[in-house]
Amino acid sequence: MTATATTSSPVLITAAVMEQAATLAADLYRPLWTGSSGEQSTGETVARHLEAAADLLDETGWIRTWAVGAGQLGPVEDGASTKAMLRQLIDYIREEDDPGKPLTAVTAVDRIAGPEYGDGDTREIAQEVLNLLVQAATDHPTARFGAWAERQHRTHAEITVMFTAGALFARTYGPKPPAAG
């Protein structure tokens, strides 16, 4: 297994970090590869989820944190009709759900849970894989990917490295699909 890094990123996920993450996975309160549905996901399906999340960030753009901006839901005018209030709310939701709007890393992982590349279980497992990698890379037992991804100095390249490492981890340590036959 080789190290995963980019020239612009100080994040380095080595074979030792992957092995440490696998050791941490063995100590989880529930099996890593079984989601809330109670069914096991393969390493390949989790890897595809993470790769699709990275692709989504490349398409839409990455933003470190979600911030209330121009699309902030403003106060409702006194005497506004129900129709006007609903229109304001729908416009706000449309703007916030704009498919071309940059996403945070966590939002990208969440958004993939609906299309062909993932589901609720693969989303949950992918997030846990990312948590384990961050814990192993930082040597901090309670580190979480979401907080790590939002650090002020974080870059899109570092997020991509982590998603790529997560996909490699899933393919290496995750369950294989059942043999055909």
KOLFIBA-549432 format. One record per atom (N, C-alpha, C): chain; atom name; x, y, z. Coordinates in steps of 0.05 Angstrom, whole numbers, always signed. Atoms other than C-alpha are relative to their C-alpha. Example, Ala and Ser with C-alpha at 12.3 -4.5 7.8 and 13.67 -1.06 7.14 Angstrom:
! residues 2
<kette->A atom->N x->+18 y->-24 z->+0>
<kette->A atom->CA x->+246 y->-90 z->+156>
<kette->A atom->C x->+18 y->+24 z->+0>
<kette->A atom->N x->-16 y->-24 z->-1>
<kette->A atom->CA x->+273 y->-21 z->+143>
<kette->A atom->C x->-15 y->+22 z->+14>
! end
This chain:
! residues 181
<kette->A atom->N x->+17 y->-24 z->+0>
<kette->A atom->CA x->+0 y->+0 z->+0>
<kette->A atom->C x->+18 y->+25 z->+0>
<kette->A atom->N x->-16 y->-24 z->+2>
<kette->A atom->CA x->+27 y->+68 z->-18>
<kette->A atom->C x->-12 y->+23 z->+14>
<kette->A atom->N x->+10 y->-24 z->-13>
<kette->A atom->CA x->+21 y->+135 z->+15>
<kette->A atom->C x->-17 y->+16 z->-20>
<kette->A atom->N x->+17 y->-16 z->+16>
<kette->A atom->CA x->-33 y->+181 z->-12>
<kette->A atom->C x->+4 y->+29 z->+8>
<kette->A atom->N x->-4 y->-29 z->-6>
<kette->A atom->CA x->-17 y->+255 z->-18>
<kette->A atom->C x->+0 y->+15 z->-27>
<kette->A atom->N x->-3 y->-17 z->+24>
<kette->A atom->CA x->-15 y->+313 z->-66>
<kette->A atom->C x->+22 y->+20 z->+7>
<kette->A atom->N x->-22 y->-18 z->-5>
<kette->A atom->CA x->+41 y->+363 z->-75>
<kette->A atom->C x->-8 y->+25 z->+15>
<kette->A atom->N x->+8 y->-25 z->-14>
<kette->A atom->CA x->-1 y->+420 z->-48>
<kette->A atom->C x->-12 y->-6 z->+28>
<kette->A atom->N x->+14 y->+8 z->-25>
<kette->A atom->CA x->-27 y->+381 z->+13>
<kette->A atom->C x->+20 y->-12 z->+20>
<kette->A atom->N x->-17 y->+12 z->-21>
<kette->A atom->CA x->+9 y->+367 z->+78>
<kette->A atom->C x->-12 y->-25 z->+12>
<kette->A atom->N x->+13 y->+24 z->-11>
<kette->A atom->CA x->-40 y->+311 z->+93>
<kette->A atom->C x->+13 y->-25 z->-14>
<kette->A atom->N x->-13 y->+24 z->+10>
<kette->A atom->CA x->-5 y->+244 z->+85>
<kette->A atom->C x->-12 y->-24 z->+14>
<kette->A atom->N x->+12 y->+24 z->-12>
<kette->A atom->CA x->-41 y->+179 z->+95>
<kette->A atom->C x->+18 y->-24 z->-9>
<kette->A atom->N x->-18 y->+21 z->+6>
<kette->A atom->CA x->+10 y->+123 z->+98>
<kette->A atom->C x->-12 y->-27 z->+7>
<kette->A atom->N x->+9 y->+27 z->-7>
<kette->A atom->CA x->+3 y->+48 z->+105>
<kette->A atom->C x->-3 y->-3 z->+30>
<kette->A atom->N x->+2 y->+1 z->-29>
<kette->A atom->CA x->+16 y->+56 z->+179>
<kette->A atom->C x->-25 y->+13 z->+11>
<kette->A atom->N x->+25 y->-14 z->-8>
<kette->A atom->CA x->-41 y->+106 z->+185>
<kette->A atom->C x->-24 y->-18 z->-6>
<kette->A atom->N x->+22 y->+18 z->+8>
<kette->A atom->CA x->-87 y->+57 z->+148>
<kette->A atom->C x->-2 y->-23 z->+20>
<kette->A atom->N x->+0 y->+22 z->-19>
<kette->A atom->CA x->-66 y->+0 z->+194>
<kette->A atom->C x->-10 y->+9 z->+27>
<kette->A atom->N x->+10 y->-11 z->-25>
<kette->A atom->CA x->-78 y->+44 z->+255>
<kette->A atom->C x->-30 y->+4 z->-1>
<kette->A atom->N x->+29 y->-3 z->+3>
<kette->A atom->CA x->-147 y->+61 z->+229>
<kette->A atom->C x->-15 y->-26 z->+1>
<kette->A atom->N x->+12 y->+27 z->-1>
<kette->A atom->CA x->-162 y->-13 z->+219>
<kette->A atom->C x->-1 y->-10 z->+28>
<kette->A atom->N x->-1 y->+8 z->-28>
<kette->A atom->CA x->-141 y->-26 z->+291>
<kette->A atom->C x->-22 y->+15 z->+16>
<kette->A atom->N x->+21 y->-15 z->-14>
<kette->A atom->CA x->-187 y->+30 z->+315>
<kette->A atom->C x->-28 y->-11 z->-8>
<kette->A atom->N x->+26 y->+10 z->+10>
<kette->A atom->CA x->-244 y->+0 z->+273>
<kette->A atom->C x->-7 y->-26 z->+16>
<kette->A atom->N x->+6 y->+25 z->-15>
<kette->A atom->CA x->-237 y->-66 z->+311>
<kette->A atom->C x->-11 y->+6 z->+28>
<kette->A atom->N x->+9 y->-7 z->-27>
<kette->A atom->CA x->-252 y->-29 z->+376>
<kette->A atom->C x->-27 y->+15 z->+1>
<kette->A atom->N x->+26 y->-15 z->+0>
<kette->A atom->CA x->-317 y->+4 z->+353>
<kette->A atom->C x->-22 y->-15 z->+15>
<kette->A atom->N x->+22 y->+12 z->-15>
<kette->A atom->CA x->-381 y->-9 z->+392>
<kette->A atom->C x->-17 y->-18 z->-18>
<kette->A atom->N x->+15 y->+17 z->+18>
<kette->A atom->CA x->-412 y->-40 z->+330>
<kette->A atom->C x->+17 y->-5 z->-24>
<kette->A atom->N x->-17 y->+6 z->+23>
<kette->A atom->CA x->-384 y->-72 z->+267>
<kette->A atom->C x->+0 y->+24 z->-20>
<kette->A atom->N x->-3 y->-23 z->+18>
<kette->A atom->CA x->-357 y->-17 z->+220>
<kette->A atom->C x->-16 y->-3 z->-25>
<kette->A atom->N x->+11 y->+4 z->+27>
<kette->A atom->CA x->-385 y->-47 z->+157>
<kette->A atom->C x->-30 y->-6 z->+0>
<kette->A atom->N x->+29 y->+4 z->-2>
<kette->A atom->CA x->-457 y->-55 z->+182>
<kette->A atom->C x->-12 y->+26 z->+7>
<kette->A atom->N x->+13 y->-26 z->-4>
<kette->A atom->CA x->-501 y->+6 z->+176>
<kette->A atom->C x->-25 y->-3 z->+18>
<kette->A atom->N x->+24 y->-1 z->-16>
<kette->A atom->CA x->-564 y->+25 z->+212>
<kette->A atom->C x->-22 y->-19 z->-9>
<kette->A atom->N x->+20 y->+18 z->+10>
<kette->A atom->CA x->-605 y->-20 z->+167>
<kette->A atom->C x->+4 y->-28 z->+12>
<kette->A atom->N x->-7 y->+26 z->-10>
<kette->A atom->CA x->-571 y->-79 z->+200>
<kette->A atom->C x->+13 y->-18 z->-21>
<kette->A atom->N x->-13 y->+15 z->+21>
<kette->A atom->CA x->-542 y->-101 z->+134>
<kette->A atom->C x->+28 y->+9 z->-4>
<kette->A atom->N x->-28 y->-6 z->+5>
<kette->A atom->CA x->-469 y->-105 z->+116>
<kette->A atom->C x->+3 y->+13 z->-28>
<kette->A atom->N x->-8 y->-12 z->+26>
<kette->A atom->CA x->-440 y->-61 z->+60>
<kette->A atom->C x->+27 y->-10 z->-7>
<kette->A atom->N x->-27 y->+9 z->+8>
<kette->A atom->CA x->-380 y->-82 z->+20>
<kette->A atom->C x->+18 y->+25 z->+0>
<kette->A atom->N x->-20 y->-21 z->+2>
<kette->A atom->CA x->-316 y->-42 z->+19>
<kette->A atom->C x->-3 y->+15 z->-26>
<kette->A atom->N x->+3 y->-13 z->+27>
<kette->A atom->CA x->-328 y->-29 z->-55>
<kette->A atom->C x->-22 y->+20 z->-1>
<kette->A atom->N x->+23 y->-19 z->+1>
<kette->A atom->CA x->-396 y->+4 z->-44>
<kette->A atom->C x->+7 y->+25 z->+16>
<kette->A atom->N x->-8 y->-23 z->-16>
<kette->A atom->CA x->-367 y->+49 z->+10>
<kette->A atom->C x->+21 y->+16 z->-15>
<kette->A atom->N x->-20 y->-14 z->+16>
<kette->A atom->CA x->-307 y->+66 z->-35>
<kette->A atom->C x->-13 y->+16 z->-22>
<kette->A atom->N x->+14 y->-15 z->+22>
<kette->A atom->CA x->-354 y->+85 z->-92>
<kette->A atom->C x->-14 y->+24 z->+11>
<kette->A atom->N x->+13 y->-22 z->-13>
<kette->A atom->CA x->-393 y->+129 z->-44>
<kette->A atom->C x->+20 y->+23 z->+4>
<kette->A atom->N x->-21 y->-20 z->-5>
<kette->A atom->CA x->-329 y->+166 z->-24>
<kette->A atom->C x->+11 y->+13 z->-25>
<kette->A atom->N x->-9 y->-11 z->+25>
<kette->A atom->CA x->-305 y->+173 z->-95>
<kette->A atom->C x->-21 y->+18 z->-13>
<kette->A atom->N x->+21 y->-16 z->+11>
<kette->A atom->CA x->-372 y->+200 z->-117>
<kette->A atom->C x->-2 y->+27 z->+15>
<kette->A atom->N x->+0 y->-25 z->-16>
<kette->A atom->CA x->-370 y->+251 z->-60>
<kette->A atom->C x->+23 y->+18 z->-9>
<kette->A atom->N x->-22 y->-16 z->+10>
<kette->A atom->CA x->-301 y->+274 z->-84>
<kette->A atom->C x->-6 y->+12 z->-27>
<kette->A atom->N x->+8 y->-10 z->+27>
<kette->A atom->CA x->-327 y->+280 z->-155>
<kette->A atom->C x->-20 y->+22 z->+2>
<kette->A atom->N x->+20 y->-21 z->-4>
<kette->A atom->CA x->-386 y->+320 z->-130>
<kette->A atom->C x->+13 y->+26 z->+8>
<kette->A atom->N x->-14 y->-24 z->-8>
<kette->A atom->CA x->-340 y->+369 z->-96>
<kette->A atom->C x->+16 y->+13 z->-23>
<kette->A atom->N x->-14 y->-10 z->+23>
<kette->A atom->CA x->-299 y->+375 z->-159>
<kette->A atom->C x->-19 y->+14 z->-19>
<kette->A atom->N x->+21 y->-12 z->+17>
<kette->A atom->CA x->-363 y->+391 z->-198>
<kette->A atom->C x->-11 y->+26 z->+11>
<kette->A atom->N x->+14 y->-23 z->-12>
<kette->A atom->CA x->-396 y->+439 z->-150>
<kette->A atom->C x->+18 y->+21 z->+12>
<kette->A atom->N x->-18 y->-16 z->-15>
<kette->A atom->CA x->-336 y->+467 z->-115>
<kette->A atom->C x->-2 y->-7 z->+29>
<kette->A atom->N x->-1 y->+6 z->-28>
<kette->A atom->CA x->-316 y->+460 z->-43>
<kette->A atom->C x->+1 y->+26 z->+16>
<kette->A atom->N x->+0 y->-22 z->-19>
<kette->A atom->CA x->-329 y->+507 z->+14>
<kette->A atom->C x->+6 y->-12 z->+27>
<kette->A atom->N x->-9 y->+11 z->-26>
<kette->A atom->CA x->-296 y->+497 z->+82>
<kette->A atom->C x->-23 y->-3 z->+20>
<kette->A atom->N x->+22 y->+2 z->-18>
<kette->A atom->CA x->-357 y->+513 z->+123>
<kette->A atom->C x->-25 y->+12 z->-13>
<kette->A atom->N x->+25 y->-12 z->+9>
<kette->A atom->CA x->-429 y->+529 z->+110>
<kette->A atom->C x->-4 y->+25 z->+16>
<kette->A atom->N x->+4 y->-25 z->-13>
<kette->A atom->CA x->-443 y->+601 z->+125>
<kette->A atom->C x->-26 y->+12 z->-9>
<kette->A atom->N x->+25 y->-14 z->+7>
<kette->A atom->CA x->-507 y->+640 z->+127>
<kette->A atom->C x->+9 y->+25 z->-15>
<kette->A atom->N x->-8 y->-22 z->+16>
<kette->A atom->CA x->-499 y->+689 z->+71>
<kette->A atom->C x->-23 y->+15 z->-12>
<kette->A atom->N x->+20 y->-15 z->+13>
<kette->A atom->CA x->-540 y->+725 z->+20>
<kette->A atom->C x->-27 y->-14 z->+0>
<kette->A atom->N x->+24 y->+15 z->+0>
<kette->A atom->CA x->-591 y->+669 z->+22>
<kette->A atom->C x->-14 y->-2 z->+27>
<kette->A atom->N x->+11 y->+2 z->-27>
<kette->A atom->CA x->-607 y->+681 z->+95>
<kette->A atom->C x->-30 y->+6 z->-1>
<kette->A atom->N x->+29 y->-4 z->-2>
<kette->A atom->CA x->-680 y->+675 z->+110>
<kette->A atom->C x->-6 y->+24 z->+18>
<kette->A atom->N x->+4 y->-25 z->-14>
<kette->A atom->CA x->-700 y->+745 z->+130>
<kette->A atom->C x->-26 y->+0 z->+16>
<kette->A atom->N x->+24 y->-1 z->-16>
<kette->A atom->CA x->-755 y->+767 z->+177>
<kette->A atom->C x->-24 y->+3 z->-19>
<kette->A atom->N x->+25 y->-2 z->+15>
<kette->A atom->CA x->-827 y->+763 z->+153>
<kette->A atom->C x->-12 y->+27 z->+7>
<kette->A atom->N x->+13 y->-26 z->-4>
<kette->A atom->CA x->-860 y->+830 z->+143>
<kette->A atom->C x->-26 y->-3 z->+15>
<kette->A atom->N x->+26 y->+0 z->-14>
<kette->A atom->CA x->-918 y->+847 z->+189>
<kette->A atom->C x->-22 y->+1 z->-21>
<kette->A atom->N x->+23 y->+0 z->+18>
<kette->A atom->CA x->-983 y->+832 z->+154>
<kette->A atom->C x->+4 y->-16 z->-26>
<kette->A atom->N x->-5 y->+16 z->+24>
<kette->A atom->CA x->-951 y->+786 z->+102>
<kette->A atom->C x->-20 y->-23 z->-1>
<kette->A atom->N x->+19 y->+21 z->+4>
<kette->A atom->CA x->-999 y->+736 z->+73>
<kette->A atom->C x->+14 y->-27 z->+2>
<kette->A atom->N x->-11 y->+27 z->-1>
<kette->A atom->CA x->-990 y->+661 z->+81>
<kette->A atom->C x->+14 y->-6 z->-26>
<kette->A atom->N x->-12 y->+5 z->+27>
<kette->A atom->CA x->-976 y->+658 z->+6>
<kette->A atom->C x->+28 y->+13 z->-2>
<kette->A atom->N x->-26 y->-15 z->+1>
<kette->A atom->CA x->-920 y->+710 z->+12>
<kette->A atom->C x->+21 y->-14 z->+18>
<kette->A atom->N x->-19 y->+13 z->-18>
<kette->A atom->CA x->-889 y->+674 z->+72>
<kette->A atom->C x->+9 y->-27 z->-12>
<kette->A atom->N x->-8 y->+25 z->+12>
<kette->A atom->CA x->-890 y->+607 z->+36>
<kette->A atom->C x->+18 y->+4 z->-23>
<kette->A atom->N x->-17 y->-6 z->+22>
<kette->A atom->CA x->-860 y->+637 z->-26>
<kette->A atom->C x->+28 y->+7 z->+9>
<kette->A atom->N x->-26 y->-8 z->-11>
<kette->A atom->CA x->-804 y->+668 z->+15>
<kette->A atom->C x->+15 y->-25 z->+10>
<kette->A atom->N x->-12 y->+25 z->-10>
<kette->A atom->CA x->-791 y->+600 z->+48>
<kette->A atom->C x->+9 y->-18 z->-23>
<kette->A atom->N x->-7 y->+17 z->+23>
<kette->A atom->CA x->-792 y->+562 z->-17>
<kette->A atom->C x->+24 y->+11 z->-15>
<kette->A atom->N x->-23 y->-12 z->+14>
<kette->A atom->CA x->-744 y->+612 z->-50>
<kette->A atom->C x->+25 y->-5 z->+16>
<kette->A atom->N x->-23 y->+4 z->-17>
<kette->A atom->CA x->-697 y->+605 z->+9>
<kette->A atom->C x->+9 y->-29 z->-3>
<kette->A atom->N x->-7 y->+28 z->+3>
<kette->A atom->CA x->-699 y->+529 z->+4>
<kette->A atom->C x->+13 y->-6 z->-27>
<kette->A atom->N x->-11 y->+3 z->+27>
<kette->A atom->CA x->-687 y->+531 z->-71>
<kette->A atom->C x->+29 y->+10 z->-1>
<kette->A atom->N x->-26 y->-12 z->+1>
<kette->A atom->CA x->-627 y->+576 z->-62>
<kette->A atom->C x->+20 y->-17 z->+16>
<kette->A atom->N x->-18 y->+16 z->-17>
<kette->A atom->CA x->-597 y->+533 z->-6>
<kette->A atom->C x->+5 y->-27 z->-13>
<kette->A atom->N x->-2 y->+27 z->+12>
<kette->A atom->CA x->-608 y->+469 z->-47>
<kette->A atom->C x->+10 y->+2 z->-29>
<kette->A atom->N x->-10 y->-4 z->+27>
<kette->A atom->CA x->-577 y->+497 z->-111>
<kette->A atom->C x->+22 y->-20 z->-6>
<kette->A atom->N x->-19 y->+21 z->+6>
<kette->A atom->CA x->-541 y->+439 z->-144>
<kette->A atom->C x->+28 y->+10 z->-9>
<kette->A atom->N x->-26 y->-11 z->+9>
<kette->A atom->CA x->-486 y->+485 z->-170>
<kette->A atom->C x->+15 y->+15 z->+22>
<kette->A atom->N x->-12 y->-15 z->-22>
<kette->A atom->CA x->-470 y->+516 z->-102>
<kette->A atom->C x->+22 y->-17 z->+13>
<kette->A atom->N x->-22 y->+15 z->-13>
<kette->A atom->CA x->-404 y->+496 z->-69>
<kette->A atom->C x->-10 y->-13 z->+26>
<kette->A atom->N x->+8 y->+17 z->-22>
<kette->A atom->CA x->-411 y->+443 z->-15>
<kette->A atom->C x->+22 y->-4 z->+20>
<kette->A atom->N x->-20 y->+9 z->-19>
<kette->A atom->CA x->-376 y->+425 z->+49>
<kette->A atom->C x->+6 y->-30 z->-5>
<kette->A atom->N x->-7 y->+28 z->+3>
<kette->A atom->CA x->-342 y->+357 z->+52>
<kette->A atom->C x->-21 y->-18 z->+12>
<kette->A atom->N x->+21 y->+16 z->-13>
<kette->A atom->CA x->-394 y->+330 z->+100>
<kette->A atom->C x->-26 y->+0 z->-16>
<kette->A atom->N x->+24 y->-2 z->+17>
<kette->A atom->CA x->-451 y->+355 z->+56>
<kette->A atom->C x->+3 y->-17 z->-25>
<kette->A atom->N x->-5 y->+16 z->+23>
<kette->A atom->CA x->-420 y->+321 z->-4>
<kette->A atom->C x->-4 y->-30 z->+6>
<kette->A atom->N x->+4 y->+28 z->-8>
<kette->A atom->CA x->-418 y->+254 z->+33>
<kette->A atom->C x->-30 y->-5 z->+4>
<kette->A atom->N x->+29 y->+3 z->-5>
<kette->A atom->CA x->-491 y->+265 z->+54>
<kette->A atom->C x->-16 y->-1 z->-26>
<kette->A atom->N x->+15 y->-1 z->+25>
<kette->A atom->CA x->-515 y->+283 z->-16>
<kette->A atom->C x->+2 y->-25 z->-17>
<kette->A atom->N x->-4 y->+25 z->+16>
<kette->A atom->CA x->-487 y->+219 z->-46>
<kette->A atom->C x->-18 y->-22 z->+10>
<kette->A atom->N x->+17 y->+22 z->-11>
<kette->A atom->CA x->-533 y->+178 z->-1>
<kette->A atom->C x->-26 y->-4 z->-16>
<kette->A atom->N x->+24 y->+4 z->+15>
<kette->A atom->CA x->-590 y->+187 z->-50>
<kette->A atom->C x->+4 y->-11 z->-28>
<kette->A atom->N x->-3 y->+10 z->+27>
<kette->A atom->CA x->-563 y->+175 z->-120>
<kette->A atom->C x->+10 y->-29 z->-2>
<kette->A atom->N x->-8 y->+28 z->+5>
<kette->A atom->CA x->-537 y->+111 z->-151>
<kette->A atom->C x->+26 y->-9 z->+14>
<kette->A atom->N x->-25 y->+7 z->-12>
<kette->A atom->CA x->-471 y->+114 z->-114>
<kette->A atom->C x->+0 y->-5 z->+30>
<kette->A atom->N x->+0 y->+4 z->-29>
<kette->A atom->CA x->-494 y->+106 z->-43>
<kette->A atom->C x->-28 y->-2 z->+11>
<kette->A atom->N x->+25 y->+1 z->-14>
<kette->A atom->CA x->-548 y->+98 z->+8>
<kette->A atom->C x->+6 y->+8 z->+29>
<kette->A atom->N x->-4 y->-8 z->-28>
<kette->A atom->CA x->-558 y->+113 z->+82>
<kette->A atom->C x->+22 y->-15 z->+14>
<kette->A atom->N x->-20 y->+17 z->-12>
<kette->A atom->CA x->-514 y->+55 z->+103>
<kette->A atom->C x->+28 y->+8 z->-9>
<kette->A atom->N x->-26 y->-6 z->+10>
<kette->A atom->CA x->-456 y->+72 z->+57>
<kette->A atom->C x->+9 y->+28 z->+9>
<kette->A atom->N x->-6 y->-27 z->-10>
<kette->A atom->CA x->-461 y->+145 z->+79>
<kette->A atom->C x->+11 y->-2 z->+29>
<kette->A atom->N x->-8 y->+3 z->-28>
<kette->A atom->CA x->-457 y->+126 z->+152>
<kette->A atom->C x->+27 y->-13 z->+3>
<kette->A atom->N x->-25 y->+15 z->-1>
<kette->A atom->CA x->-400 y->+77 z->+141>
<kette->A atom->C x->+23 y->+18 z->-11>
<kette->A atom->N x->-20 y->-18 z->+11>
<kette->A atom->CA x->-362 y->+127 z->+97>
<kette->A atom->C x->+8 y->+21 z->+20>
<kette->A atom->N x->-7 y->-21 z->-20>
<kette->A atom->CA x->-366 y->+180 z->+151>
<kette->A atom->C x->+16 y->-13 z->+23>
<kette->A atom->N x->-15 y->+13 z->-21>
<kette->A atom->CA x->-341 y->+130 z->+203>
<kette->A atom->C x->+29 y->-7 z->-10>
<kette->A atom->N x->-26 y->+5 z->+11>
<kette->A atom->CA x->-283 y->+110 z->+157>
<kette->A atom->C x->+17 y->+25 z->+0>
<kette->A atom->N x->-14 y->-26 z->-1>
<kette->A atom->CA x->-264 y->+183 z->+150>
<kette->A atom->C x->+8 y->+8 z->+28>
<kette->A atom->N x->-6 y->-5 z->-29>
<kette->A atom->CA x->-268 y->+191 z->+226>
<kette->A atom->C x->+24 y->-16 z->+9>
<kette->A atom->N x->-22 y->+17 z->-8>
<kette->A atom->CA x->-222 y->+132 z->+236>
<kette->A atom->C x->+27 y->+9 z->-12>
<kette->A atom->N x->-25 y->-10 z->+12>
<kette->A atom->CA x->-171 y->+159 z->+186>
<kette->A atom->C x->+10 y->+25 z->+13>
<kette->A atom->N x->-8 y->-25 z->-13>
<kette->A atom->CA x->-171 y->+227 z->+219>
<kette->A atom->C x->+11 y->-7 z->+28>
<kette->A atom->N x->-10 y->+8 z->-27>
<kette->A atom->CA x->-163 y->+194 z->+288>
<kette->A atom->C x->+28 y->-12 z->-2>
<kette->A atom->N x->-26 y->+12 z->+4>
<kette->A atom->CA x->-105 y->+153 z->+262>
<kette->A atom->C x->+21 y->+20 z->-8>
<kette->A atom->N x->-19 y->-20 z->+11>
<kette->A atom->CA x->-72 y->+211 z->+225>
<kette->A atom->C x->+7 y->+21 z->+22>
<kette->A atom->N x->-5 y->-20 z->-20>
<kette->A atom->CA x->-78 y->+259 z->+284>
<kette->A atom->C x->+8 y->-13 z->+27>
<kette->A atom->N x->-6 y->+14 z->-25>
<kette->A atom->CA x->-67 y->+206 z->+338>
<kette->A atom->C x->-17 y->+11 z->+23>
<kette->A atom->N x->+19 y->-10 z->-20>
<kette->A atom->CA x->-128 y->+234 z->+374>
<kette->A atom->C x->-25 y->-17 z->-1>
<kette->A atom->N x->+22 y->+20 z->+0>
<kette->A atom->CA x->-181 y->+183 z->+395>
<kette->A atom->C x->-28 y->+11 z->-4>
<kette->A atom->N x->+27 y->-11 z->+3>
<kette->A atom->CA x->-241 y->+230 z->+391>
<kette->A atom->C x->-2 y->+19 z->-24>
<kette->A atom->N x->+1 y->-18 z->+23>
<kette->A atom->CA x->-223 y->+268 z->+327>
<kette->A atom->C x->-23 y->-9 z->-19>
<kette->A atom->N x->+22 y->+5 z->+19>
<kette->A atom->CA x->-280 y->+274 z->+276>
<kette->A atom->C x->+6 y->+13 z->-26>
<kette->A atom->N x->-5 y->-10 z->+26>
<kette->A atom->CA x->-275 y->+284 z->+202>
<kette->A atom->C x->-13 y->+27 z->-5>
<kette->A atom->N x->+15 y->-25 z->+5>
<kette->A atom->CA x->-328 y->+340 z->+201>
<kette->A atom->C x->+16 y->+24 z->+12>
<kette->A atom->N x->-15 y->-21 z->-13>
<kette->A atom->CA x->-288 y->+383 z->+250>
<kette->A atom->C x->+27 y->+4 z->-14>
<kette->A atom->N x->-26 y->+0 z->+13>
<kette->A atom->CA x->-222 y->+365 z->+216>
<kette->A atom->C x->-3 y->+15 z->-27>
<kette->A atom->N x->+5 y->-11 z->+27>
<kette->A atom->CA x->-251 y->+385 z->+147>
<kette->A atom->C x->-6 y->+30 z->+2>
<kette->A atom->N x->+7 y->-28 z->-3>
<kette->A atom->CA x->-274 y->+453 z->+174>
<kette->A atom->C x->+22 y->+18 z->+11>
<kette->A atom->N x->-22 y->-17 z->-11>
<kette->A atom->CA x->-207 y->+476 z->+202>
<kette->A atom->C x->+7 y->+22 z->-20>
<kette->A atom->N x->-4 y->-24 z->+17>
<kette->A atom->CA x->-189 y->+545 z->+175>
<kette->A atom->C x->+22 y->-4 z->-21>
<kette->A atom->N x->-22 y->+4 z->+19>
<kette->A atom->CA x->-126 y->+521 z->+140>
<kette->A atom->C x->-5 y->-23 z->-20>
<kette->A atom->N x->+5 y->+23 z->+17>
<kette->A atom->CA x->-159 y->+461 z->+106>
<kette->A atom->C x->-4 y->+8 z->-29>
<kette->A atom->N x->+2 y->-6 z->+29>
<kette->A atom->CA x->-157 y->+457 z->+30>
<kette->A atom->C x->-17 y->-22 z->-14>
<kette->A atom->N x->+15 y->+19 z->+16>
<kette->A atom->CA x->-198 y->+423 z->-24>
<kette->A atom->C x->+18 y->-24 z->-6>
<kette->A atom->N x->-18 y->+22 z->+5>
<kette->A atom->CA x->-136 y->+381 z->-40>
<kette->A atom->C x->+2 y->-19 z->+23>
<kette->A atom->N x->-1 y->+17 z->-24>
<kette->A atom->CA x->-133 y->+355 z->+31>
<kette->A atom->C x->-26 y->-16 z->+3>
<kette->A atom->N x->+25 y->+15 z->-1>
<kette->A atom->CA x->-206 y->+336 z->+29>
<kette->A atom->C x->+0 y->-23 z->-21>
<kette->A atom->N x->-2 y->+20 z->+21>
<kette->A atom->CA x->-194 y->+299 z->-37>
<kette->A atom->C x->+19 y->-23 z->+9>
<kette->A atom->N x->-18 y->+20 z->-10>
<kette->A atom->CA x->-135 y->+263 z->-6>
<kette->A atom->C x->-14 y->-18 z->+20>
<kette->A atom->N x->+14 y->+16 z->-21>
<kette->A atom->CA x->-178 y->+241 z->+53>
<kette->A atom->C x->-21 y->-18 z->-13>
<kette->A atom->N x->+20 y->+17 z->+14>
<kette->A atom->CA x->-235 y->+216 z->+7>
<kette->A atom->C x->+14 y->-22 z->-15>
<kette->A atom->N x->-15 y->+20 z->+15>
<kette->A atom->CA x->-184 y->+179 z->-36>
<kette->A atom->C x->+11 y->-21 z->+19>
<kette->A atom->N x->-10 y->+19 z->-20>
<kette->A atom->CA x->-152 y->+148 z->+25>
<kette->A atom->C x->-22 y->-17 z->+12>
<kette->A atom->N x->+23 y->+15 z->-10>
<kette->A atom->CA x->-221 y->+129 z->+52>
<kette->A atom->C x->-9 y->-22 z->-19>
<kette->A atom->N x->+7 y->+20 z->+21>
<kette->A atom->CA x->-237 y->+94 z->-14>
<kette->A atom->C x->+20 y->-23 z->+0>
<kette->A atom->N x->-20 y->+20 z->-1>
<kette->A atom->CA x->-171 y->+57 z->-11>
<kette->A atom->C x->-3 y->-18 z->+25>
<kette->A atom->N x->+4 y->+14 z->-26>
<kette->A atom->CA x->-183 y->+38 z->+62>
<kette->A atom->C x->-24 y->-19 z->-3>
<kette->A atom->N x->+24 y->+17 z->+3>
<kette->A atom->CA x->-253 y->+12 z->+45>
<kette->A atom->C x->+5 y->-24 z->-18>
<kette->A atom->N x->-6 y->+22 z->+18>
<kette->A atom->CA x->-228 y->-30 z->-13>
<kette->A atom->C x->+20 y->-20 z->+13>
<kette->A atom->N x->-20 y->+17 z->-12>
<kette->A atom->CA x->-170 y->-57 z->+28>
<kette->A atom->C x->-11 y->-16 z->+24>
<kette->A atom->N x->+8 y->+12 z->-25>
<kette->A atom->CA x->-204 y->-71 z->+95>
<kette->A atom->C x->-30 y->-8 z->+1>
<kette->A atom->N x->+29 y->+5 z->+0>
<kette->A atom->CA x->-278 y->-75 z->+77>
<kette->A atom->C x->-6 y->-28 z->-11>
<kette->A atom->N x->+8 y->+26 z->+9>
<kette->A atom->CA x->-317 y->-138 z->+63>
<kette->A atom->C x->-1 y->+0 z->-31>
<kette->A atom->N x->+1 y->+4 z->+29>
<kette->A atom->CA x->-312 y->-165 z->-8>
<kette->A atom->C x->-28 y->-9 z->-8>
<kette->A atom->N x->+26 y->+9 z->+8>
<kette->A atom->CA x->-375 y->-177 z->-49>
<kette->A atom->C x->-1 y->-30 z->-1>
<kette->A atom->N x->+2 y->+29 z->+1>
<kette->A atom->CA x->-402 y->-248 z->-47>
<kette->A atom->C x->+9 y->-10 z->-28>
<kette->A atom->N x->-8 y->+12 z->+26>
<kette->A atom->CA x->-373 y->-293 z->-101>
<kette->A atom->C x->-24 y->-8 z->-16>
<kette->A atom->N x->+22 y->+7 z->+18>
<kette->A atom->CA x->-418 y->-302 z->-161>
<kette->A atom->C x->-1 y->-30 z->-4>
<kette->A atom->N x->+1 y->+29 z->+6>
<kette->A atom->CA x->-443 y->-372 z->-173>
<kette->A atom->C x->-20 y->-13 z->+16>
! end
